[in-house]
Amino acid sequence: MKIPAVLLMFLLLSNILFGTPSAYVTNSGDNTVSVIDVTSNAVVATIGVGASPYFIAATPDKSQVYVVNLNGNSVSVIDASTNTVSTTIPVGGLPQFIAITPDGKQAYVANSSDNTVSVIDTTSNTVTTTVPVGAFPLWVDISFDGKQTYVINDSDSSVSIIDTASNTVTATVIVGIGAGSGSLFSAITPDDTKLYVTNLNIATVSVVDTSLKTVIATIDVGNLPYFIAITPDGKQAYVSNVGDMTVSVIDTTTNTVTKTVSVGEQPEFIAITPDGKQAYIINNLDGTVSVIDTVTNTVTATIIVSIGPGNTPSYVVITSNGEDAYVTNTVDNTVSVIDTSTNTVTSTVGVGVSPLFIALTTLSPPPSPSPNLPLEEFLYNINRIRPIYNTELEAAKNILKCPGL
């Protein structure tokens, strides 16, 4: 039986409008990015990038994916509609982490060896300015309103606050006890009022008031606090303590630890489901992922993702619908897919050599105007996405031979 033309067009346009979700995986060992179709969990493309691809991030409209090349001192830009590198951007020395503004217009790259941040215009894909910051900048966070960029400087344990309009440092906040504290990662509350920073070497988390630009609290946590993630409602922060196999749960209202949860060996990165109900913690040295119920703050599952000595899970991301978690397994060159409803591994995908980080992407439909979205930003997003839709729509017309549609 033939499929009616109208139904076929509906199916084609549905794919155009809602896109095929993909997971982009950086493979540091062979200088590639694997692209996984997350509907089939199959690798659909392998893209050559720069030397030692490390962190990766997608623009909010999901049209471009930015890959930081750690030893290449560059950023590869992938066109998500064709899965090809559209350009390679030279940046500073030893770039590690990157963050993109909510409007998608600028990307900030921390250059660890030369104490700068490269600011990339995502329309021209050129560096528009290089901002001097603290010693050995590592992690980059951007406020939800897009007005401030927070750069965590590891060597002098400071936070450089960059105004995204002028791209100048407006304040430098010392966290921990200053140099030697080992400040690594941060997380921002959804209301943009507080920034939480982990201090690895002194077992604390510093709380920065983003308006006052000063530390308002220092919280004692477990041994060697590493990563931190905050629930979508902003009420709880989860800190992985690599030195004592625990996660500290912080009440962000009182800035106190309300519970310490035992997990696996060397817990590192954390991801929280969009509904805020579950936190997934990578246990780097025992090949597992611990799942914490954020209501009871107890471990409800321990999932084996990597079997054998040294087969280390490295990073975890969760799909926007919250249905699946994707975990990179660096030593055995795979990505594990976890069903978050059953907390079981449903697929193991072979990728490149030494996979590290993942960015999830889908070509979303053009946004609708809203009272909270400035007209300029709405039109910008429309113009960014339009070429993709026009191309796909013409393809659909050709398939159906309906040029008058």
N, C-alpha and C positions, 0 to 999 in steps of 0.2 A: 504494500500500500504506500502510495506517495504521501510525503509530508506536505500539507497545504503550505503555499508560499507565505501566507501571513504568519503561520506558526513558525516556519523556518526563520523568517525575518525577525520575529520576536525573540527566538532563541539566539540568533546572531547578535542582535542589538543588546540583549541581556548580557552577553559576554563582553560586548564593547563597553557597556555602561558600568558594569560591576567588575570587569577585569578578571584576569586569572591571578590569584594570589601566588606570590613567589617568595622563596627564601634565598637570599644571596649570602653565600658562605665564603669567607676569606680563607684561602689555603696558603699558609705562610711558607710551606716547604717547597711548593712548586710554582709560586708566583701566579696563581690563578684564583678566579672566583667561580664557584659552582652555583648554578641556578637550579633550584628545586621547585617544580610545580607542586604546590602544597595540596592540590586536589588529588593528584595521583601519587605524590611523594616519589617522583622520579626526576633524575637530573635531566634537564632539557637543554642546557648549554654550559659550556666551560669557557670562561673568558680570560685571556691573558692580560695581566695588569703589571704593575711595577714590582720592584724588589721587596720581598717580605711584606706582603699585604697584611694589614693588622686590623684596626677598627674600621667599621663600615656604617654608613647612615644613609637613609633615603629622605628626599624632600617630602614635605607634607602632601603634595599632590601626587607623589610616587612616580613622577616622570623621570627622575634622575637618582642614581645611587652613587655615593661618594666613597671611594676606597682609599684609606690612608696607607701609603707604602713606606713602612718603617725605615728600611735601608735604602730606599730610592729617593728620599727627601722630596716626595711628590704625592699628589692625589690624582687617582684615575677616576674619571667621570664616566659612568655607564648610562647609556640611554636605555631605559627600562622597556621601551616599546620594541627595540631591536636586539637588546642584549649584546650591544657592542660598545667598545670604549669610544666616546665621542671626542675626548680630549684628555691630556695629561697636564696637570698644573704643578709647576715647581713651587715648593714651599720651603720652610726652614729646615734646620737640622734635626734629625731623629723625631719626626712627627709621630704622634701616638694616637690621641683621641680627637674626635671631631664632633661638633654639634651644629645643628641647623636651626635657624630661627623659625618660630611658628608660622610666619608668613612665607617661608621658603626663600626669602630673598638673599640671605647671607649665611655662609658657613664659616665656623671658627675652628681652626686647627692649632692644637698645642704643639709647639716645636721644642722638645725637651732640651736639646743640647745647646741651643742658642738663646734660650730664655725669651722667646717671642710667641706671639699668636698671629697666624696668617688669617686675614679676613678675605673670603672669596665671595665675589658677586656671582650668584648662581645663574644669572641671565647671560652674562658674558663669559662666565667661568674663567675669570682672571682674578689675581690677588690685587685688591684695591688698596690695602694698607697692611703694614706689619706693625703690631703693637708690642712694645717692650713690656714684659711682666716680671714676675718673681723668678726665683731660681728653680730650674728643672720643672717647668709646667707640665702637668700630666693630664688631668681630667678637666673637661669643659662641661658646664651646665648653663642652660639658658632659661631665664624666667618664663613662666607661662604666658605673660603678657608680651614677651619678646623685647622688653626694654633694656634688660641687663644680662650680661654674660659673666659667669663666675668661673674663674680659672684657678684650679687647685695647684699650688706650687709646692712640690714635694720637698725639695732641699731646704727651703727656708720656712716651711710650714706657714704659708700665707695664702690668702685668697685675693687675687686681683679682680676688681669689679670694673667691667668695661661697659660704658654706655654705648648701646648699639646704634644710636643715631649719629653720634660723633666719632665712635670707635676710638675713644680715649679712656684711659684708666681714671676713674673718678675716686677710687679709694683702694687702699691695701689694708686688709685685716689680718693681723697675726692670730693664728689659732694654736691650740695646744699650748706648749711652752716655747714656741718659736722653733728655730732651727734644731733639727734632730728629732722632732715629734713624729716625722714620717707621715705627713698628711697625704692621703691618697685619693679618696673618692668623696662625693657629696650627693645630696638629694635635696630638692626644694619642696616645701609644702605647696599644695595646689593653689592656696590663696596668695602665694608669693611672699609671705611675711617672714619665713624662716628658712635658713640654709643649714643643713646638718653635714658636718665634715668629720670623717674618720681619721683618727691619729694613731697610726699603727704601733708606734714604738712606746707610747705612754698609756695605752689601753683606755683611751677616752674618745668621746665624740663632742666636738665643739658646736654650739648652736649660735648662729649669726643672725641678728636682727637685720633684715635687708633694708629697712628704712633708716635705722640708726647707723648701719654699717659698723657694727661692733659685736663682740661676743657677749651674749647675755646669759649663757649657761655652759658648764662643762660637766659632762655626764660620764661617770665611771662605767665601763662595760667589761667585756671579757678580754682575754689575752690576745693581742695582735688583731685588733679590729680592722677589717679589710673593706668590704663593700657595704653599702647601705641603700635600702629602698623604702619608700613611703607608700602606704595604702592610698587608693584613689580618693578616699574621704579625708585624707590628711591626718587621721587620728593616731596612727601607729607607724613607727619606723622600725625596720628590721635590720640588724647589724650582724654580719658574719664575723665570727672570731676564729681566725685560722689557728691560733695557738692552743685553744682548749676545746675545739670541736663543739662549739655552742653558737647559738644565735641569741643576741640580746634584743628584747622587745621594749621599745621606748614609747611611753605615752607622751605625745607631742604637746598636750595641754600642760602637763605638770613637768615635763622634761625629766622624768624619772624612769628607771628600768622597772617594768612591772613583772617581767618574767625572763628567765634564762632557760632556753630550750636546748637540750642535747641533740646533736645531729651527727653527721658522719665525719670522716677524717679530712681535715683541711677544707672547711667550707669557704667558698669564695663568692661567686656572683649569685645574685638573687633576682628573681622576677616574680611579680605579683599579678594575679589574674585581674582582668578589667573590672570584675564585680567585687574585687577586694577580698574574696573569701579564702583564697589559698595563696601561700607563698612557696615558691620552688627554689631550693638551695642546692647549688652544685657542690658536691663533696669531691674535691679534686684528687685525693689520694686513695679513695676506696671504690671508685667507679660507680657511685650512686648519686641519686637525687633525693633529698628529703623534702617531704611535703608537709607544710604546717597549716593547720586550720587556724585562721586568724581570729576566730571567735573564742576558741578554747585555748589557743596558742599551745597546741600539742601536735606532735608528729603523727599524722594519720597514715602515712605510707613512706616506705623507703624503696625506691625503684632502682634496680640494677640496669645501668645503661652501657657499661663498658666492662668486659670480662678479661681478666688476666693482669699480671703485674705491670704497673706503669701505664695501663690504658686509662688515661685521665679525661674525664669530662671537664670542659673548660668554660662553657658559656651557655646561657639559657635565654630564650625569648618565648613569648606567648602570643598567639594570634589575636587579632583584634576582637574576634568573637569569643575568645577565651576557651575555645574547644581543644586546642592542641598546644603543647610546649615542644620546642625544638632545641635539642642539646647537641653541641659539638663535642666529639670525642677525639682529642688531638692525636693520640698515639695510634689508634686503630683506624684513623682516616674515615670516620663515619659520622653521620648525624642520626641521633635517636629521636623518634617522634612519639610523644606521650599523649595519650587521650586523657584529658584532665577530669573527665567524668568518672573514669574507672581507675585512673592513675596506673595504667599499664602501657608498656611500649607496644605500639601497633605497627611500627615500621622502623627499619634500620637502613639508612641510605648511604651507599658508598660515595664519597666525594674525593677531593684532591688530597694532597699530602699535608698533614698537620693543620687541619681546620681549626680556626680560632673563634672568630666572631660571626654573628648572623644579623642581617637586617631583613625585615619582612616588608613586602610591598605588594600593592595591587593598584591598578589604574582605576581610581575612583571616579564616579560621575562628577560633572561640573557642579560646584557648590551653589546653593540657593542663597539669595540675599537674606540677611537677617539684621535685626536692629543692632546686634553686637558686632557685625562685620562691616568695617568701613568700606565705602563704595570703591575706593581706589584699590583696596586689597581684593575685593570681590572680582573686579575687572581684571586685575593682575592674574588671579587664579584661572579665570575663564580663558584668558589669552595664552597662558601656559599650557592648558590642557587641550585647547581647540585643535591644534594640528594633529594630535593623536586621534581624536574622534573623527575628524574629517577623513583621515587616511583609512581608518577602519570602516567608516560608513560607506566610502566608495568601494571598498573590498566587498562589503555585504551586497551592495547594489549589483556589482559585477557577477557575484555568485548567483543571484536570483534573476539577473538580466531584467532588472526593473529600473532603467535609467530615469524614469519619470517620477520616482518615489519622492 
